């Protein structure tokens, strides 16, 4: 009798310039640990999100995808439906392939909440969110759910948002949680950091960076030098990855 080959299941990360990807290494190791020899995780590195259409046409064995910068919002029109939380946030970082189409989820919110909660103190009542991309929407969703007042900081601010030049001693003193949702400081440009007045930070501040490579960004180092509590995005990524895995297998 001929040996029956196992069907291969494919998972992947949708993004731009993602050779550094956390997800591919994480899931490749996970599949190996679980003995899932017919599971693979690849990078779908697109210069434009429209390339996703070609991937769908040429791959019938995709079971799930993660989505990263800069496509967490622009991928939505390609999906059949959104989970309630993803719809409320307005950004998707996990896609489940089903018989009824592609369903979008947001596990960034889950990962961020699980990783920031252990650091929060009673005086952490207001937060600055640096950047306005897809990940920042999940951060805002979580902070509001936790009862923390939050304000975006942007180079091109909309109504009720700060510019970086707005930030002064009074604002920094009032907003004791600061989350970096920009790519500034990501390897290899490790000396880059958001232009905030770090000299006004104190031991009462919590700085959280969604970046995980390097493990201590210039943003976090500058905060630590002022006595602030710091945390990078490693645990957030691990939590969101595990939640993605749960969704794909549910």
C-alpha positions as CSV (number, residue, x, y, z in Angstrom):
1,X,0.0,0.0,0.0
2,X,1.1,3.5,-0.7
3,X,1.9,5.7,2.2
4,X,-0.7,8.4,2.7
5,X,0.9,11.8,3.1
6,X,-0.5,14.1,5.8
7,X,-2.2,17.2,4.6
8,X,0.0,20.2,5.2
9,X,-1.5,23.1,7.1
10,X,-0.1,26.6,6.6
11,X,-0.2,29.6,8.9
12,X,1.5,32.9,8.3
13,X,2.2,36.5,9.2
14,X,1.0,39.3,7.0
15,X,3.1,42.4,7.1
16,X,5.8,44.6,5.5
17,X,9.5,44.1,5.9
18,X,9.0,41.3,8.5
19,X,12.1,39.2,8.2
20,X,12.7,39.9,11.9
21,X,9.3,38.3,12.7
22,X,8.6,37.1,16.2
23,X,5.6,35.0,15.0
24,X,7.4,32.8,12.6
25,X,10.1,31.7,15.1
26,X,7.5,31.3,17.9
27,X,5.1,29.1,16.0
28,X,7.8,27.1,14.2
29,X,9.2,26.2,17.6
30,X,5.6,25.5,18.9
31,X,4.8,23.2,16.1
32,X,8.0,21.3,16.6
33,X,7.4,21.0,20.3
34,X,3.8,19.7,19.7
35,X,5.1,17.2,17.0
36,X,3.0,18.9,14.3
37,X,5.3,18.0,11.4
38,X,2.6,18.9,8.8
39,X,2.2,22.4,10.2
40,X,4.3,25.3,8.8
41,X,4.4,29.1,9.5
42,X,5.6,31.5,6.9
43,X,6.0,35.2,6.3
44,X,3.7,36.9,3.8
45,X,5.8,39.9,3.2
46,X,3.8,42.4,1.2
47,X,4.7,45.8,-0.2
48,X,1.0,46.4,-0.7
49,X,-1.9,44.7,1.1
50,X,-3.5,43.9,-2.3
51,X,-0.9,41.1,-2.6
52,X,-3.0,39.2,-0.1
53,X,-5.5,38.4,-2.9
54,X,-2.8,36.5,-4.8
55,X,-1.9,34.5,-1.7
56,X,-5.5,33.5,-1.2
57,X,-5.8,32.4,-4.9
58,X,-2.6,30.3,-4.7
59,X,-2.9,28.7,-1.3
60,X,-5.8,26.4,-0.4
61,X,-4.3,25.1,2.8
62,X,-4.0,28.2,4.9
63,X,-5.7,27.7,8.3
64,X,-4.8,31.1,9.9
65,X,-2.8,34.2,9.7
66,X,-1.5,36.9,12.0
67,X,-1.3,40.5,10.8
68,X,1.2,43.1,11.8
69,X,2.3,46.7,10.8
70,X,1.1,48.3,8.6
71,X,-1.9,46.2,7.6
72,X,-4.0,45.7,10.7
73,X,-6.7,48.1,9.4
74,X,-6.2,47.7,5.6
75,X,-6.7,44.0,5.7
76,X,-10.3,44.3,6.9
77,X,-11.9,44.7,3.4
78,X,-10.5,41.3,2.4
79,X,-12.4,39.6,5.3
80,X,-15.8,38.0,5.4
81,X,-16.7,39.1,8.9
82,X,-15.2,40.5,12.2
83,X,-15.4,39.2,15.7
84,X,-17.2,41.7,18.0
85,X,-14.0,42.8,19.7
86,X,-12.1,43.4,16.5
87,X,-15.1,45.3,15.1
88,X,-15.2,47.5,18.2
89,X,-11.4,48.1,18.0
90,X,-11.3,48.7,14.3
91,X,-8.2,46.6,13.7
92,X,-7.4,42.9,13.1
93,X,-4.2,41.0,13.9
94,X,-5.6,37.4,13.7
95,X,-7.5,35.8,10.8
96,X,-9.2,32.4,11.0
97,X,-9.9,30.6,7.7
98,X,-13.2,28.8,7.8
99,X,-15.7,27.2,5.4
100,X,-17.8,30.3,5.7
101,X,-14.9,32.7,4.8
102,X,-12.2,34.7,6.6
103,X,-13.0,35.9,10.1
104,X,-11.0,38.7,11.7
105,X,-10.1,38.9,15.4
106,X,-8.0,41.1,17.6
107,X,-5.7,39.3,20.1
108,X,-3.5,42.3,20.6
109,X,-6.0,43.6,23.1
110,X,-5.9,40.3,25.0
111,X,-2.1,40.3,25.0
112,X,-1.7,43.9,26.0
113,X,-4.1,43.6,28.9
114,X,-2.4,40.5,30.3
115,X,1.0,42.1,30.1
116,X,0.3,45.6,31.4
117,X,-2.1,44.7,34.3
118,X,0.7,43.4,36.7
119,X,2.4,46.8,36.4
120,X,-0.5,49.1,37.1
121,X,-0.8,51.0,40.3
122,X,-3.6,53.2,41.8
123,X,-2.0,56.4,40.5
124,X,-1.9,55.2,36.9
125,X,-5.2,56.9,35.9
126,X,-4.2,58.6,32.7
127,X,-2.2,57.4,29.7
128,X,-0.5,58.8,26.6
129,X,-0.6,56.5,23.5
130,X,2.3,57.3,21.2
131,X,1.2,56.6,17.6
132,X,-2.2,56.1,16.0
133,X,-1.8,52.9,14.0
134,X,-3.7,49.6,14.3
135,X,-1.9,48.4,17.4
136,X,-2.7,51.7,19.2
137,X,-6.4,51.0,18.7
138,X,-6.2,47.8,20.7
139,X,-4.2,49.6,23.4
140,X,-6.9,52.3,23.7
141,X,-9.6,49.7,23.9
142,X,-7.9,48.0,26.8
143,X,-7.0,51.2,28.7
144,X,-10.6,52.4,28.5
145,X,-11.8,49.0,29.6
146,X,-9.5,49.3,32.6
147,X,-10.9,52.8,33.4
148,X,-7.8,54.7,32.4
149,X,-8.2,57.9,30.5
150,X,-6.1,58.0,27.4
151,X,-5.0,60.5,24.8
152,X,-3.2,59.9,21.5
153,X,0.0,61.7,20.7
154,X,0.6,62.0,16.9
155,X,2.7,63.9,14.4
156,X,-0.5,64.7,12.6
157,X,-3.0,65.0,15.4
158,X,-6.8,64.9,15.1
159,X,-9.2,66.6,17.4
160,X,-8.5,65.9,21.1
161,X,-5.0,64.6,20.4
162,X,-1.6,65.9,21.4
163,X,1.3,66.7,19.1
164,X,4.8,65.7,20.4
165,X,5.6,69.5,20.8
166,X,2.5,69.9,23.1
167,X,4.1,67.6,25.7
168,X,5.4,69.6,28.7
169,X,6.0,69.1,32.4
170,X,2.4,69.5,33.4
171,X,1.1,66.9,30.8
172,X,3.8,64.4,31.6
173,X,3.2,64.8,35.3
174,X,-0.6,64.1,34.8
175,X,-0.2,61.2,32.4
176,X,1.8,58.6,34.3
177,X,1.4,55.7,31.8
178,X,3.1,56.1,28.4
179,X,2.8,53.5,25.7
180,X,4.9,53.5,22.6
181,X,2.9,52.1,19.7
182,X,5.3,53.5,17.0
183,X,8.0,51.4,15.3
184,X,10.7,53.9,16.6
185,X,13.5,52.0,18.2
186,X,13.0,48.7,16.4
187,X,16.1,46.8,15.4
188,X,18.3,47.8,13.6
189,X,17.5,51.5,14.3
190,X,17.9,51.0,18.0
191,X,18.9,54.5,18.9
192,X,15.6,56.0,17.7
193,X,12.9,56.9,20.2
194,X,9.8,59.1,20.3
195,X,10.5,62.7,21.0
196,X,8.9,63.2,24.5
197,X,10.4,65.2,27.4
198,X,12.0,62.3,29.2
199,X,13.5,64.6,31.8
200,X,10.0,65.1,33.4
201,X,9.5,61.4,34.0
202,X,9.6,60.1,37.6
203,X,9.4,56.8,39.5
204,X,5.6,57.2,39.3
205,X,5.6,56.6,35.6
206,X,5.1,53.4,33.7
207,X,6.6,53.1,30.2
208,X,5.4,50.3,28.0
209,X,6.9,49.6,24.6
210,X,5.1,47.3,22.1
211,X,8.6,46.6,20.6
212,X,10.4,43.5,21.7
213,X,13.6,43.7,19.7
214,X,15.8,45.0,21.2
215,X,14.4,44.0,24.6
216,X,15.2,47.4,26.1
217,X,14.6,50.1,23.6
218,X,16.0,53.7,23.7
219,X,12.5,54.7,24.9
220,X,12.6,52.3,27.8
221,X,16.2,53.1,28.7
222,X,15.4,56.8,28.9
223,X,12.5,56.1,31.2
224,X,14.5,53.7,33.4
225,X,17.1,56.4,33.8
226,X,14.5,58.6,35.4
227,X,13.3,55.9,37.7
228,X,10.2,54.8,35.7
229,X,8.9,51.3,35.7
230,X,9.4,49.8,32.2
231,X,8.1,46.8,30.2
232,X,8.6,45.7,26.6
233,X,6.3,43.9,24.2
234,X,7.6,40.4,24.6
235,X,4.9,39.1,26.9
236,X,2.2,40.8,25.0
237,X,3.3,39.0,21.8
238,X,3.4,35.7,23.6
239,X,-0.1,36.1,25.0
240,X,-1.5,37.3,21.7
241,X,0.1,34.4,19.9
242,X,-1.3,31.8,22.3
243,X,-4.8,33.4,21.9
244,X,-4.4,33.3,18.1
245,X,-3.6,29.6,18.4
246,X,-6.7,29.0,20.6
247,X,-8.9,30.8,18.0
248,X,-7.5,28.8,15.1
249,X,-8.2,25.6,16.9
250,X,-11.6,26.4,18.3
